[in-house]
Amino acid sequence: MSLDLKIGVAGWLGTSIPTARVVSQQAMQAESLGFHSFWFPENHFVTGGSIPSPLLLLAAAATQTTKLVLGTGSYLLPIRNPIEVAEEVAVLDQLSGGRIILGVGRGYQKKTYAAYKTSVGNKRELFEDALNIMLEAWAGDPIDTIYDTEEPAYLSPLPVQSPYPPVWIAAFGPKALQQAGRLGFPYLASPIETLVALEANYAIHRNAQEVSRPKGSTTRPIMRTVFISKKASVLTKVREKLDAETRSRVGPPVSAIRESAKSCSDDWALVGEPAEVEEKIFLYKEKLGMTHLIATRARLSCLTTQQFASSLHYLADIMNKN
């Protein structure tokens, strides 16, 4: 049976933002192994691991690749000027030759909203307003301003992809899932929720989409932590570390954290020997209709660079044989 699935990989960090050379090397490796896409998330004020501007990192990757699709894991719209985002995404789409997927989200860290002098209480309204402004700008509509001007303003350049790059919405909780479905955009599933939770999430998203956008997207991208090895002792250690990491998680999104804390890592991570992980990937495709898998890297100090590299090659083998 053919897997018929697009598999991408997330870029990874050490203790600080990687240099352009490191980002380019990671992207070139992903492209040479045949992966579909390369991703960076967005986060702020995380000691030794912040990625405040994933678009800049993807710009570095764009200059050294030709086919690799480049995506943001969850670009935070409520804290940004939507016209500026529309312009920057359009420029990056031009720079890459039309290879951008824009994963967008709301975020949940109160300190991020506070630092950007934005209210976390109306993040969903801010998110939807920003997205609508961006879509109108990409469509070539005149940009609304608060001042009377003699000539209307239009976005330039426009994205290569018409009418705009694919937009995926990261969501936690029923309200966010309903919003994504109502707007007709794919739901980008997080790497920390269990398979059972994702089934429920997709039902909420699907029901909302069927009511307002019956011809909405059928794309189903899912992020999962992936580690593959042929050594049982290494896999045991990884599972133990991931289980401990799950139990130590605190803070929102509360529902996702609480559920994953009750489970073992096998409920939310793809860890195992090549055949075992391949079987799990088929299960996600069967249960959820997964169309895209975005493999994130387990941040575990017990693993060596070579073990990570081997895991990536095993995943590429699974992808290329199907």
C-alpha positions, -999 to 999 in steps of 0.1 A, spaced: 0 0 0 13 34 -10 19 59 18 8 89 -5 20 114 21 41 145 20 67 145 48 85 176 60 110 182 88 114 211 113 146 230 116 164 225 149 183 247 173 211 243 197 213 268 225 208 298 203 196 310 169 215 291 143 237 310 118 226 313 82 251 286 73 236 261 98 200 269 86 211 265 50 229 232 57 198 218 74 176 229 45 199 215 19 201 182 37 163 180 39 161 187 2 188 162 -8 170 135 12 138 141 -7 117 157 20 88 178 9 92 208 33 112 225 59 97 243 89 104 268 117 80 276 145 78 310 163 84 316 199 96 345 220 116 351 252 126 314 256 161 313 270 184 295 246 157 286 221 137 316 209 127 319 173 112 354 171 114 357 133 110 323 114 105 342 81 141 354 82 154 319 89 133 306 60 148 333 37 182 319 44 169 284 35 153 298 3 186 310 -11 202 275 -9 173 253 -21 152 250 -53 124 226 -46 119 225 -8 87 240 4 93 264 33 68 268 62 61 285 94 48 264 122 27 291 138 33 327 128 16 348 155 -8 372 137 -23 390 168 9 407 178 18 419 143 8 445 117 -11 425 91 0 446 61 37 442 71 31 404 74 14 404 40 44 423 24 71 401 41 53 368 31 49 381 -5 86 390 -7 96 356 7 73 339 -17 89 358 -46 124 350 -32 117 313 -30 99 311 -63 65 303 -48 75 278 -21 59 292 10 33 277 33 22 301 60 12 283 92 -4 309 115 -17 310 150 -26 330 180 -1 320 207 -9 317 244 20 331 264 8 361 283 43 376 285 45 377 247 13 396 245 23 419 273 57 426 257 40 435 224 14 456 242 -14 435 229 -44 421 248 -44 383 250 -82 384 259 -92 392 223 -66 373 205 -91 354 183 -107 386 171 -72 402 164 -62 370 146 -92 369 123 -91 407 116 -54 404 107 -59 374 84 -88 390 66 -67 421 59 -38 400 46 -61 380 23 -76 412 9 -41 427 3 -29 396 -14 -60 396 -36 -50 430 -49 -77 449 -31 -70 485 -20 -56 487 15 -79 505 40 -62 534 58 -74 556 86 -64 587 66 -78 602 34 -54 599 5 -55 609 -31 -44 575 -43 -53 541 -29 -25 518 -17 -20 484 -31 3 456 -20 34 452 -42 49 428 -49 21 402 -47 29 366 -39 40 342 -67 13 317 -56 -22 329 -66 -42 341 -49 -19 337 -20 4 310 -4 -13 281 14 -25 292 49 -27 266 77 -41 275 111 -26 261 143 -53 257 169 -58 246 205 -93 242 221 -128 241 206 -131 278 199 -99 280 179 -107 248 160 -142 261 152 -127 294 140 -102 276 117 -130 254 103 -154 283 98 -127 302 78 -122 272 56 -85 267 62 -66 235 72 -60 228 109 -23 224 116 -22 198 145 3 203 172 30 178 182 19 174 218 -17 161 215 -25 124 214 -41 105 185 -74 103 204 -73 141 210 -66 148 173 -96 127 162 -118 148 184 -101 180 172 -106 171 135 -143 164 142 -148 199 156 -129 214 127 -148 194 101 -182 202 116 -175 239 116 -162 238 81 -191 218 67 -215 245 81 -198 276 66 -173 263 40 -185 229 26 -159 232 -1 -131 240 23 -97 224 22 -92 187 27 -55 192 36 -47 176 70 -12 185 82 1 170 115 32 177 135 48 148 154 80 143 173 98 116 154 128 95 164 139 63 147 166 38 157 174 2 153 189 0 188 164 -11 215 185 5 243 184 39 226 147 37 220 140 28 256 160 58 268 142 81 244 108 69 255 117 73 292 129 109 286 99 118 265 76 104 292 94 124 318 91 155 296 54 150 293 49 148 330 69 180 336 49 201 312 32 231 327 12 260 315 -14 264 287 -28 252 265 -40 234 296 -63 208 280 -36 195 257 -10 194 284 -33 176 309 -43 149 284 -7 143 272 5 141 308 -19 112 314 -4 93 284 29 78 274 50 92 246 38 65 222 4 83 223 19 115 208 53 107 194 65 85 166 93 66 182 106 31 173 124 10 147 119 19 111 91 -7 105 73 3 137 73 40 129 62 33 93 32 14 107 24 43 130 25 67 101 0 45 82 -22 45 113 -23 83 114 -32 84 77 -59 58 82 -74 73 113 -71 110 105 -66 113 67 -32 128 73 -19 144 41 13 160 55 35 149 83 59 175 98 86 157 118 99 176 147 131 167 165 131 154 201 151 179 222 170 153 243 205 158 255 210 120 257 211 117 219 241 124 197 243 143 165 249 110 147 218 94 162 196 124 151 212 121 116 205 84 114 169 90 125 164 115 97 178 90 71 155 62 83 125 86 79 137 95 44 140 58 36 103 52 47 92 81 26 112 73 -5 102 36 -6 65 45 -5 
